[in-house]
Amino acid sequence: MRWTLLFFLILVLGSCNMVKWNQSRMTKKYVRHGIEERIYSNEGHTIHYFEGGEGETVLLIHGFGGDAQVTWNKTIQDLTKDHHVIVPDLLWFGKSHSTAKAELSSQVDALIGLLKDRKVDKCDVVGISYGGFVTFGLVYQYPEFFRKMIIVDSPGITYDIKLLDELAQKQNEKSFQDIFVVKNAQDVDELFTLATYRDKKIPKGFLEDAYEVYFDQYHAELDQLLTTLTEEQSNFKQDESVIFPRSLVIWGQYDEIFPPAEGKKFAEYLKADYKEVPNAGHAPNIENYKVFEAYLREFLAN
């Protein structure tokens, strides 16, 4: 009987996308904890997001390496115990999309629309990597919405984006867009290797599943998001009138995409606290979750 069941499971799981299966499993777990999956649509924007918990609102914004759920899974489950948490897929990621131009200002417009729709007038915001740039855009245009700002491995306006061209050369790519706009399973593996501290052998089948779920769409829009980022950064630098909320900068100790020196420089500019997560690369919220979450919770509580 055991061997029959095992054989059946191998047949079933072998014929399905394991990443999709895991997504479904996580979403069902969310439901048991009162975390709902929702869709917001307005003015050409369609945002897929998760929402749950009670207390002060925290907005979690992911980066280029996937979607809201895969980036913030553990944080969602932890913070909803005592916070109201909203976790969207950014436009052209996951299940979100838009008819607007693929630029940071569209992300800002969509997220402010979502907050207003959910009757949120004040919240804390956490942005990682590209999500940190989006966070900065939100605070620049709507500073009155945000009590606290947490930036994770995202160097903001103190960073010379031309340094990404040097990163591309180091990775033997023609442009930095080729690093982050993933176009096949091999690209998934290379991005994962660059972003993480610990080297892991990932089965080819899993890489193909991950590509299908997280990366096999909106390549032109994602490329445009990165291409226009330089100009948008320049616009931020020209506006010195913004008063930033109390801020925290969290960085992975071994981040190869944006080295810790960039995090320290940005923290100094923001007059923010700086915390470094040991034994982690560009995704400290995943690689060393306990330390990351301790820093995050301490800041949110005080």
N, C-alpha and C positions, 0 to 999 in steps of 0.2 A: 504494500500500500504506500509506504514512504517513497519508494523508488518511482511509483506511478505519479505521485504528487510532484516530486522533484522534476521528473521528465516534463510534466504538464507546465510547470512554472518556467522551465527553460524555454519551452516552445512559445509560451505567451510573452514573456519578457524579451526574448530574443527577437520577436517580431514587432516590438513597439519601440517608440522613442523613449529612452530611459529618462531623459531630461524632462520631457512632457509629463511622464509618469510621476516624477518627483515633484514637479510643480503642482500637479493635482493633489498629491499627498499633502504638501505644505498648506495648500489652500483649504483643504478639509480640516486640517488641524487649526487653522485660523478661525474657522467657523465655530469650532468648539470653544474657542476663547473669546468669542464675540467680535472678531475682526471681520469686517465685511468687504467683499470685492465689489467695486462700483465703477460706473462710467459717467463722466461729465462731458457734455457737449455744448458748445456755444461759439458763435461767430467763426465757424470753420475749424475750431479746435475740438478734438475728441481725446479726452484723457482717461486712461484706465488707471485706477488707484485702489489702494487698500486703506481702510479707516477703522479705528477701534479705540477703546479705552476712554476713560474719563479723567479730567484734570486739565492742567494747562496744556495748550496745543503745541505739538512739535511737528514740524514739516521736515521730512527726510528726502534729500535729493541725490539721486545716484549719478554715476559717471558714464563713460563710454563702454565699460566692460560688462554689459548685460542689461538688466532692467531693475525695477524697484525691488522685486521679491528676492532675486538672487543676491543683490547687494546688501539688503538690510534685513534679511530673514530673522536672524537672532535678535537684532535690535528691536524689530517690530514686536516680537513676542515678549521681550523684556519690558520695554517702555510702556506698552499698553496696560501693564499692571497698575500704573498710577499716573499715566498721562493720556491725553487725547492725541492720537498719532495719525497723521495723514501722510501717505507714502505713494506718490504718483510715478508712473512711467513718464519720463520726459517725452516730448513730441518726437516722433520718428524712432522711438525705442519701444520694445515690448508691444503692447496693444494700443499705444497712443499714436496719433497722426494729426495732420493739419493741412489745410489748403493755403496757409500763410507761407511767407518766405522762410526758408530754413536758416534762421539766424537767432542769436541769443535773445533779441528783443521779443521774438515770438514765444520763446519759452517763458519769459517773464510775464508777458501778457496772459498766456494760458494759465499759469500758476496763480496769478493774482485773481483771475476770474474764478478759479476753483476755490480759493480761500473765501472769496466773497459769497460764492454759492453755498458754502458750508457755514456761513455766518461767523467766520473767524475775523476778528478785528485786531487781535494781537497774538503773536506766536513766537516760539523759538525756531530757528532754522539751522539745519545741519546739511552741509553739502560736501561731497567727496569728489576729487578730481575735476572733471568737466562740470559736475554739479556744484563745485565751489565757485566756478566762474558764473554759473547761473545764480547762485546765492548772492554773489557780489552785485550782479545786475539787479536783482530784486531789492537789495538794500539801498542801492544808488537811487532807484526810481521811487521806491515806496518805503522810506526809512521808518515811517510811523507805524508800519505793520509789525515790526520785529523788536522783541525784547532782548534777545541774545542771539549771537551768531557763532556757529561752530564750523570752522573750515578744516577739512581733512585732506592732506596731501594735494593741495591746490594752491599755487603760488601767487595768484592774483596779479595786480597791476605792477608789483615790484619785479616781476619776472620778464625777462627779455624773451619773447616767444621765438625769436630767431634761434635761440638755443635748441629748439626742437629740431631744427634742420641738422644740427650737429648730432643729435640723438638718432636721426634718420640715417646719417652716414655711418654711425657706429653700428646700426642694425642692418646695414647694407640695403637700405630702402631708398627710393628716389625722393620721397617726401615724407614728412611726419604724418600726413594723412594716410599713407600706406601702412603705417603701424597700427593706427587706431580704427580705420575703416576695414573691418575684417571681411574677406571675400572667399575664404575656403577654410577647411578644417585645419590645414597646416598653419594658417594665419592665427587661428584660435590658440594653437599650441604655443606659437611664438609670443603672442601677446601675454598669455598666461605666464610663460617663463620670465618675461621681462618684468611683469607686475608683481611677482611673488618672490619671497625670500628663499623659501625652501623648494628645491628642484623636485618635481614629481613626474613619474612616468604615467602619462594619461593614455588609456587605450584609444586607439584610432576611432573605434565605434562611438565612444563617448564624445570625442571631439566633433565628429560628424553630427551627432545629435545636438550638441551645444550650438554648433553653427546654424543648424536648421531652426532652432528655437529663438536664439538671441541675435543672430547677425545676418540672416539671409533676407534682408529687405532694406529699402530706403538708403542704398549706398550713395546715391547722388546727393540726397539731402544731408546725410551725415558728413560727406566730404565738404559740402557747402558750409555747414555749421563750423567746421574747423577753419576753412579758408577765410571766413568773415570775422573770425575771432580777433585777429590782429587789429583790425580797424576799430572794432568795438572796445578793445582794451584801451586804445588811444583816446577814445571818447571819454572813458572813465577818468583817465589821467588829467583831462582838461577841466574836470569839475572838482574843485577842492572844497565845495560848500557842504558836502555831506558829513553829518555827524554819525559815526558808526555806533551801533549798540555795543554793549559789553561783549567782548569776543574771546574765543579760545581757538588756538591753532593746534591741531593734533597731527603728528607725522610718524610714518613708519621709519624705523632706524636705518633700514637698508633700501630705501626707495631709490631705484635706478632711473625712474622717469623724471621725477623732480627731487633732487638730493635734499637732505635735511637742511643744508645751508640756506636753501630758498625758503623753507618754512620759517626758519628763524628770522630771516630778513623781512618776510611778510608780517610776522607777528610783531616785530619792532615797529613797522609802519602803522599797524592797527593799534599799537599800544595794548596788545593782547597777551594773555598767558600763553606759554608754549609748552606742550607736553610731547615727549617722544615715546613711541611704543617699541619696546625691544623685540628683536627676533621677528620683524615684520617688514614687508616691502611696501608696495603702493596700496595695499588693501589691509591696513592694520585692523579694521573692523571685522575682518574674516580670519586673518592669520593669527592674531593674538587678541581674540575677542574679549577675554576677561579684563585685560589691562585697558583696552580701548573703552570698554563700557564703564569701567570704574572712573576713568577720566571724564567721560561724558556725563555720567550721573552726578559726580561731585560738582561739576560746573552748573548743571541744570538746577541743582538743589540750593545753590548759594547765590 
